[in-house]
Amino acid sequence: MTASAPPTEIAVHRVEGGQRPPRMGFFTDTTVCIGCKSCEVACKQWNDLPADTTQYGGRSFDYTGSLSATSWRHVHFVEIAPASAQDREAARAALGQGAGGRLPNIPATGGLAAAREDLDLVAMAQAPLPEGGMDRWLFASDVCKHCTNAGCLDACPTGALIRTEFQTVIVQPDICNGCGYCVPSCPFGVIDRDPYDGRAAKCTLCYDRLQDGLEPACAKACPTDSIQFGPYDELVERAQGRVVELHERGLETAYLYGAGDDGGDQLAGGLGAFFLLTEPPERFGLPAQADSPIQANVPAATAAGLAAGVTAAATAVVSLLLAHRRVRR
Amino acid sequence: MSHGHGRPPEERIREQEGRRVDGRDVTPAVGRRGEPGRWRRAVEGAAVSGFRQRFEDGAWSFLYHADTRYAARRRADGEVPAAAARMRGGTEVPVPVRGPVIRPNVWTWEVPLYFWFGGIATGASFAALGCEVAGDARSARVARMVAVGAAGCGGPLLIMDLGRPERFHHMFRIFKTRSPMSMGAWCLMGFSNTGGGAVLADLLGRRRTARALTVATAALGTYLGSYTGVLLASTAVPAWNRSRAFLGPLFMCTAVASGAAATRLALRAAGSERGHPTRAGLGALETVAMAAELVLSALNERRLGIAGRALDEGRPGRLLPAARALAAAGLALRPLGHRAPVIDEVPSVLFLLAALAYRFGWVGAGRTSALDHEAVAALARTPRRRRRRAVSSEAAGTAPGA
């Protein structure tokens, strides 16, 4: 069920006492996240990353915006306005499609899917008593997923991206030549090339700390343990228990994003850093399905391209032969 | 570095605020880019304080206490995957999309221009092969020079595009069949060597060597002209990803049309008379290739649906129609070629320009497509016809029969 051994890649296998360390990962439980952004700060501090230029857009209190070459953790802030009864019904219907007959329980106070996202935060702050106000405020700390089938790793032509002995995916900064192919190859929009530095950079799951037996900086700093770190199998088991517990308590929309799925439904073969969400993934800028685009498309596309190439070469030969033959006659 | 973003902002802070107080460096820690910070231990080999075997410092949480009811111990078979299927399944996006979902590519003008030169090199290598087979050694020599010249322009462009151009040789650290970028770099290297070797053999008067190397160059050309399309098709960008069966053939058509056109013009410059059969053959070749390109791109755009939205927006929305118009104009002028020597060359020039506009249009579409958050999210909900299983079951390890 859990993806323990990723497909063979170039990997560093540091053997300690004849035993390979287990796959390590993150479990980010968004139901206990308070949006304090400690993880962002801890990540920047430990990894010595520069500040980003931030802008207030008036649409969200989320200043970081997205993961980038200098932001390896990003806490999504999603502000949700109350929905009308009509919107709620529409959302029920839309969600029911994938439900296998079982409709999620949508609370009357706020639409799960129906709630609008078009809050005017400036007006809200200025008005003495905001009309309607905010229904819910969601937080989710996003990070590199350390996929089993990692698109960036498959794309990298230099071998700068490798899988470590902890089965995480890292960029070797002394190898990367900044070709930029990993950037559009990541189905989660995580890895980025720094415009000043020229190299690609992303979360390393604190590889340097792991080698010293320490947990990653963000997990260490998280005050509510929304970010949990540990051996992958243990994390998945605990996360599954958490989902069952939340379902029992009536939060029927709780689900795991990236772990515990059956073979064909896995996201990129299973995510090394997975999430417990209570809203559809699009709320947090996550795709509903994802896979390494390289593994999915390269064989078919290459075959089509080579077939076209052979046809083209043959056409060139034939057209020149015909032209010469016509003259000789 | 090619991308001219200048000095990072934190450098200025470091310079302005950097100072030493009482012999201590109190420069603010404003960070560094591109890699994690490097830490040095006070004593080499010393254990880190807080070190616990097997990450025991991370294994504890107040959440796991008995009184928190954090996680149920009950195992509910199928409940967890069913919950995920409920929220991730379905074909409609049920909520507003909070983008960005994926990142736009960071490539600048060098990449589409390289694609153009690489295409010309490919087409010229096929033209050289055709000339050799047809027995026109003189034209073959010109075509080989066009191929090597174009490939020679492509290499530096590819290096200029890198974030760290001085590390371009890292491309040749490994031979990675899985990565089209790696295979393309090797292919360009091989193509340049065999093509260059053929030109050298021409100069040394080694006819048979030149012929053998021409065949090898054309064989490498079948990949050099199509891999650029494969490379784009193997990304997560919807407009590229969903064109996967078409991008390779499309790019090959553009390559052949532009390569034949360039060779045809080069032959003219080299003094071939107007009615030369090789020029007629190349004229037919470029016409067929451009017509095939128009047909294929029309077919592709019909089936792209929401993923094709990006092709109609912004700069690619202007470049791609311009490319089509140039190609169509060239096709329309082709039958009039016998009337005047000037008109005879016009279609070749138009095809070269059309190819250039196609390259810039397709690469530019990657940006608009990646930033079309609704389309990216909607396509992630749309089931593919065939989901890849082999690798995931291999990775699962515990899967039955694995």
Chai-1 contact restraints between the chains, C-beta under 6 A:
chainA,res_idxA,chainB,res_idxB,connection_type,confidence,min_distance_angstrom,max_distance_angstrom,comment,restraint_id
A,A3,B,A395,contact,1.0,0.0,6.0,A-B,restraint_1
A,A3,B,A396,contact,1.0,0.0,6.0,A-B,restraint_2
A,S4,B,G397,contact,1.0,0.0,6.0,A-B,restraint_3
A,A5,B,G397,contact,1.0,0.0,6.0,A-B,restraint_4
A,P6,B,A395,contact,1.0,0.0,6.0,A-B,restraint_5
A,P7,B,V391,contact,1.0,0.0,6.0,A-B,restraint_6
A,P7,B,E394,contact,1.0,0.0,6.0,A-B,restraint_7
A,P7,B,A395,contact,1.0,0.0,6.0,A-B,restraint_8
A,N47,B,P36,contact,1.0,0.0,6.0,A-B,restraint_9
A,N47,B,G37,contact,1.0,0.0,6.0,A-B,restraint_10
A,D48,B,G31,contact,1.0,0.0,6.0,A-B,restraint_11
A,D48,B,R32,contact,1.0,0.0,6.0,A-B,restraint_12
A,D48,B,G37,contact,1.0,0.0,6.0,A-B,restraint_13
A,L49,B,G31,contact,1.0,0.0,6.0,A-B,restraint_14
A,P50,B,E10,contact,1.0,0.0,6.0,A-B,restraint_15
A,P50,B,V30,contact,1.0,0.0,6.0,A-B,restraint_16
A,P50,B,G31,contact,1.0,0.0,6.0,A-B,restraint_17
A,S66,B,P100,contact,1.0,0.0,6.0,A-B,restraint_18
A,V78,B,R98,contact,1.0,0.0,6.0,A-B,restraint_19
A,A91,B,P94,contact,1.0,0.0,6.0,A-B,restraint_20
A,A94,B,E92,contact,1.0,0.0,6.0,A-B,restraint_21
A,A94,B,P94,contact,1.0,0.0,6.0,A-B,restraint_22
A,L95,B,P94,contact,1.0,0.0,6.0,A-B,restraint_23
A,Q97,B,G90,contact,1.0,0.0,6.0,A-B,restraint_24
A,G98,B,R86,contact,1.0,0.0,6.0,A-B,restraint_25
A,G98,B,G89,contact,1.0,0.0,6.0,A-B,restraint_26
A,G98,B,G90,contact,1.0,0.0,6.0,A-B,restraint_27
A,A99,B,R86,contact,1.0,0.0,6.0,A-B,restraint_28
A,A113,B,P94,contact,1.0,0.0,6.0,A-B,restraint_29
A,A113,B,V95,contact,1.0,0.0,6.0,A-B,restraint_30
A,E117,B,P96,contact,1.0,0.0,6.0,A-B,restraint_31
A,T148,B,A395,contact,1.0,0.0,6.0,A-B,restraint_32
A,D154,B,R178,contact,1.0,0.0,6.0,A-B,restraint_33
A,A155,B,S179,contact,1.0,0.0,6.0,A-B,restraint_34
A,P157,B,M171,contact,1.0,0.0,6.0,A-B,restraint_35
A,P157,B,S179,contact,1.0,0.0,6.0,A-B,restraint_36
A,P157,B,M181,contact,1.0,0.0,6.0,A-B,restraint_37
A,P157,B,S182,contact,1.0,0.0,6.0,A-B,restraint_38
A,T158,B,H170,contact,1.0,0.0,6.0,A-B,restraint_39
A,T158,B,R173,contact,1.0,0.0,6.0,A-B,restraint_40
A,G159,B,R173,contact,1.0,0.0,6.0,A-B,restraint_41
A,G159,B,I174,contact,1.0,0.0,6.0,A-B,restraint_42
A,P173,B,G34,contact,1.0,0.0,6.0,A-B,restraint_43
A,P173,B,E35,contact,1.0,0.0,6.0,A-B,restraint_44
A,I175,B,H170,contact,1.0,0.0,6.0,A-B,restraint_45
A,N177,B,L162,contact,1.0,0.0,6.0,A-B,restraint_46
A,N177,B,R164,contact,1.0,0.0,6.0,A-B,restraint_47
A,N177,B,R167,contact,1.0,0.0,6.0,A-B,restraint_48
A,N177,B,H170,contact,1.0,0.0,6.0,A-B,restraint_49
A,G178,B,L162,contact,1.0,0.0,6.0,A-B,restraint_50
A,G178,B,G163,contact,1.0,0.0,6.0,A-B,restraint_51
A,G178,B,R164,contact,1.0,0.0,6.0,A-B,restraint_52
A,C179,B,L162,contact,1.0,0.0,6.0,A-B,restraint_53
A,G180,B,V106,contact,1.0,0.0,6.0,A-B,restraint_54
A,G180,B,W107,contact,1.0,0.0,6.0,A-B,restraint_55
A,Y181,B,M181,contact,1.0,0.0,6.0,A-B,restraint_56
A,V183,B,R103,contact,1.0,0.0,6.0,A-B,restraint_57
A,V183,B,N105,contact,1.0,0.0,6.0,A-B,restraint_58
A,V183,B,V106,contact,1.0,0.0,6.0,A-B,restraint_59
A,P184,B,N105,contact,1.0,0.0,6.0,A-B,restraint_60
A,P184,B,T235,contact,1.0,0.0,6.0,A-B,restraint_61
A,P184,B,V237,contact,1.0,0.0,6.0,A-B,restraint_62
A,S185,B,T235,contact,1.0,0.0,6.0,A-B,restraint_63
A,P187,B,A236,contact,1.0,0.0,6.0,A-B,restraint_64
A,G189,B,P100,contact,1.0,0.0,6.0,A-B,restraint_65
A,G189,B,V101,contact,1.0,0.0,6.0,A-B,restraint_66
A,G189,B,I102,contact,1.0,0.0,6.0,A-B,restraint_67
A,G189,B,R103,contact,1.0,0.0,6.0,A-B,restraint_68
A,D192,B,R103,contact,1.0,0.0,6.0,A-B,restraint_69
A,R193,B,V106,contact,1.0,0.0,6.0,A-B,restraint_70
A,R193,B,G163,contact,1.0,0.0,6.0,A-B,restraint_71
A,D194,B,R33,contact,1.0,0.0,6.0,A-B,restraint_72
A,D194,B,G34,contact,1.0,0.0,6.0,A-B,restraint_73
A,P195,B,H5,contact,1.0,0.0,6.0,A-B,restraint_74
A,Y196,B,H5,contact,1.0,0.0,6.0,A-B,restraint_75
A,Y196,B,P8,contact,1.0,0.0,6.0,A-B,restraint_76
A,Y196,B,R33,contact,1.0,0.0,6.0,A-B,restraint_77
A,D197,B,R33,contact,1.0,0.0,6.0,A-B,restraint_78
A,D197,B,G34,contact,1.0,0.0,6.0,A-B,restraint_79
A,G198,B,M1,contact,1.0,0.0,6.0,A-B,restraint_80
A,G198,B,G163,contact,1.0,0.0,6.0,A-B,restraint_81
A,G198,B,R164,contact,1.0,0.0,6.0,A-B,restraint_82
A,R199,B,G34,contact,1.0,0.0,6.0,A-B,restraint_83
A,R199,B,G163,contact,1.0,0.0,6.0,A-B,restraint_84
A,A201,B,G34,contact,1.0,0.0,6.0,A-B,restraint_85
A,T204,B,P36,contact,1.0,0.0,6.0,A-B,restraint_86
A,D212,B,V48,contact,1.0,0.0,6.0,A-B,restraint_87
A,D212,B,F51,contact,1.0,0.0,6.0,A-B,restraint_88
A,G213,B,F51,contact,1.0,0.0,6.0,A-B,restraint_89
A,G213,B,R52,contact,1.0,0.0,6.0,A-B,restraint_90
A,E215,B,F55,contact,1.0,0.0,6.0,A-B,restraint_91
A,E215,B,D57,contact,1.0,0.0,6.0,A-B,restraint_92
A,E215,B,G58,contact,1.0,0.0,6.0,A-B,restraint_93
A,A219,B,G58,contact,1.0,0.0,6.0,A-B,restraint_94
A,D225,B,S61,contact,1.0,0.0,6.0,A-B,restraint_95
A,D225,B,L63,contact,1.0,0.0,6.0,A-B,restraint_96
A,F229,B,G58,contact,1.0,0.0,6.0,A-B,restraint_97
A,G230,B,G58,contact,1.0,0.0,6.0,A-B,restraint_98
A,G230,B,A59,contact,1.0,0.0,6.0,A-B,restraint_99
A,R238,B,A71,contact,1.0,0.0,6.0,A-B,restraint_100
A,Q240,B,V80,contact,1.0,0.0,6.0,A-B,restraint_101
A,G241,B,A71,contact,1.0,0.0,6.0,A-B,restraint_102
A,G241,B,A72,contact,1.0,0.0,6.0,A-B,restraint_103
A,R242,B,A71,contact,1.0,0.0,6.0,A-B,restraint_104
A,V243,B,V80,contact,1.0,0.0,6.0,A-B,restraint_105
A,V244,B,A72,contact,1.0,0.0,6.0,A-B,restraint_106
A,V244,B,R74,contact,1.0,0.0,6.0,A-B,restraint_107
A,V244,B,A76,contact,1.0,0.0,6.0,A-B,restraint_108
A,E245,B,A71,contact,1.0,0.0,6.0,A-B,restraint_109
A,E245,B,A72,contact,1.0,0.0,6.0,A-B,restraint_110
A,Y255,B,A83,contact,1.0,0.0,6.0,A-B,restraint_111
A,Y255,B,A84,contact,1.0,0.0,6.0,A-B,restraint_112
A,Y255,B,M87,contact,1.0,0.0,6.0,A-B,restraint_113
A,L256,B,V80,contact,1.0,0.0,6.0,A-B,restraint_114
A,L256,B,A84,contact,1.0,0.0,6.0,A-B,restraint_115
A,G260,B,V80,contact,1.0,0.0,6.0,A-B,restraint_116
A,D261,B,P81,contact,1.0,0.0,6.0,A-B,restraint_117
A,D261,B,A84,contact,1.0,0.0,6.0,A-B,restraint_118
A,D262,B,P81,contact,1.0,0.0,6.0,A-B,restraint_119
A,G263,B,S392,contact,1.0,0.0,6.0,A-B,restraint_120
A,G263,B,S393,contact,1.0,0.0,6.0,A-B,restraint_121
A,G264,B,R387,contact,1.0,0.0,6.0,A-B,restraint_122
A,Q266,B,S392,contact,1.0,0.0,6.0,A-B,restraint_123
A,G269,B,S392,contact,1.0,0.0,6.0,A-B,restraint_124
A,G269,B,A395,contact,1.0,0.0,6.0,A-B,restraint_125
A,P280,B,M87,contact,1.0,0.0,6.0,A-B,restraint_126
A,P280,B,P94,contact,1.0,0.0,6.0,A-B,restraint_127
A,P280,B,V95,contact,1.0,0.0,6.0,A-B,restraint_128
A,E282,B,V93,contact,1.0,0.0,6.0,A-B,restraint_129
A,E282,B,V95,contact,1.0,0.0,6.0,A-B,restraint_130
A,E282,B,V97,contact,1.0,0.0,6.0,A-B,restraint_131
A,E282,B,A377,contact,1.0,0.0,6.0,A-B,restraint_132
A,R283,B,V95,contact,1.0,0.0,6.0,A-B,restraint_133
A,R283,B,R98,contact,1.0,0.0,6.0,A-B,restraint_134
A,G285,B,R98,contact,1.0,0.0,6.0,A-B,restraint_135
A,G285,B,G99,contact,1.0,0.0,6.0,A-B,restraint_136
A,G285,B,V101,contact,1.0,0.0,6.0,A-B,restraint_137
A,P287,B,V101,contact,1.0,0.0,6.0,A-B,restraint_138
A,P287,B,A380,contact,1.0,0.0,6.0,A-B,restraint_139
A,A288,B,R88,contact,1.0,0.0,6.0,A-B,restraint_140
A,A288,B,A380,contact,1.0,0.0,6.0,A-B,restraint_141
A,A288,B,R381,contact,1.0,0.0,6.0,A-B,restraint_142
A,Q289,B,A380,contact,1.0,0.0,6.0,A-B,restraint_143
A,P293,B,S234,contact,1.0,0.0,6.0,A-B,restraint_144
A,P293,B,T235,contact,1.0,0.0,6.0,A-B,restraint_145
A,P293,B,A236,contact,1.0,0.0,6.0,A-B,restraint_146
A,P293,B,N241,contact,1.0,0.0,6.0,A-B,restraint_147
A,I294,B,S234,contact,1.0,0.0,6.0,A-B,restraint_148
A,Q295,B,V391,contact,1.0,0.0,6.0,A-B,restraint_149
A,A296,B,R388,contact,1.0,0.0,6.0,A-B,restraint_150
A,N297,B,A233,contact,1.0,0.0,6.0,A-B,restraint_151
A,N297,B,S234,contact,1.0,0.0,6.0,A-B,restraint_152
A,N297,B,R244,contact,1.0,0.0,6.0,A-B,restraint_153
A,V298,B,S234,contact,1.0,0.0,6.0,A-B,restraint_154
A,A301,B,V230,contact,1.0,0.0,6.0,A-B,restraint_155
A,A301,B,A233,contact,1.0,0.0,6.0,A-B,restraint_156
A,A301,B,R244,contact,1.0,0.0,6.0,A-B,restraint_157
A,A301,B,G248,contact,1.0,0.0,6.0,A-B,restraint_158
A,T302,B,V230,contact,1.0,0.0,6.0,A-B,restraint_159
A,A304,B,A245,contact,1.0,0.0,6.0,A-B,restraint_160
A,A304,B,G248,contact,1.0,0.0,6.0,A-B,restraint_161
A,A304,B,P249,contact,1.0,0.0,6.0,A-B,restraint_162
A,G305,B,S226,contact,1.0,0.0,6.0,A-B,restraint_163
A,G305,B,G229,contact,1.0,0.0,6.0,A-B,restraint_164
A,G305,B,V230,contact,1.0,0.0,6.0,A-B,restraint_165
A,G305,B,G248,contact,1.0,0.0,6.0,A-B,restraint_166
A,L306,B,T222,contact,1.0,0.0,6.0,A-B,restraint_167
A,A308,B,S226,contact,1.0,0.0,6.0,A-B,restraint_168
A,A308,B,G248,contact,1.0,0.0,6.0,A-B,restraint_169
A,A308,B,P249,contact,1.0,0.0,6.0,A-B,restraint_170
A,A308,B,M252,contact,1.0,0.0,6.0,A-B,restraint_171
A,G309,B,T222,contact,1.0,0.0,6.0,A-B,restraint_172
A,G309,B,G225,contact,1.0,0.0,6.0,A-B,restraint_173
A,G309,B,S226,contact,1.0,0.0,6.0,A-B,restraint_174
A,G309,B,M252,contact,1.0,0.0,6.0,A-B,restraint_175
A,V310,B,T222,contact,1.0,0.0,6.0,A-B,restraint_176
A,A312,B,M252,contact,1.0,0.0,6.0,A-B,restraint_177
A,A312,B,V256,contact,1.0,0.0,6.0,A-B,restraint_178
A,A313,B,F126,contact,1.0,0.0,6.0,A-B,restraint_179
A,A313,B,A218,contact,1.0,0.0,6.0,A-B,restraint_180
A,A316,B,F126,contact,1.0,0.0,6.0,A-B,restraint_181
A,A316,B,A127,contact,1.0,0.0,6.0,A-B,restraint_182
A,A316,B,G130,contact,1.0,0.0,6.0,A-B,restraint_183
A,A316,B,L285,contact,1.0,0.0,6.0,A-B,restraint_184
A,V317,B,G130,contact,1.0,0.0,6.0,A-B,restraint_185
A,V317,B,V133,contact,1.0,0.0,6.0,A-B,restraint_186
A,S319,B,G281,contact,1.0,0.0,6.0,A-B,restraint_187
A,S319,B,A284,contact,1.0,0.0,6.0,A-B,restraint_188
A,S319,B,L285,contact,1.0,0.0,6.0,A-B,restraint_189
A,L320,B,G130,contact,1.0,0.0,6.0,A-B,restraint_190
A,L320,B,A134,contact,1.0,0.0,6.0,A-B,restraint_191
A,L320,B,G281,contact,1.0,0.0,6.0,A-B,restraint_192
A,L321,B,A134,contact,1.0,0.0,6.0,A-B,restraint_193
A,A323,B,P277,contact,1.0,0.0,6.0,A-B,restraint_194
A,A323,B,A280,contact,1.0,0.0,6.0,A-B,restraint_195
A,A323,B,G281,contact,1.0,0.0,6.0,A-B,restraint_196
A,H324,B,A134,contact,1.0,0.0,6.0,A-B,restraint_197
A,H324,B,P277,contact,1.0,0.0,6.0,A-B,restraint_198
A,V327,B,P277,contact,1.0,0.0,6.0,A-B,restraint_199
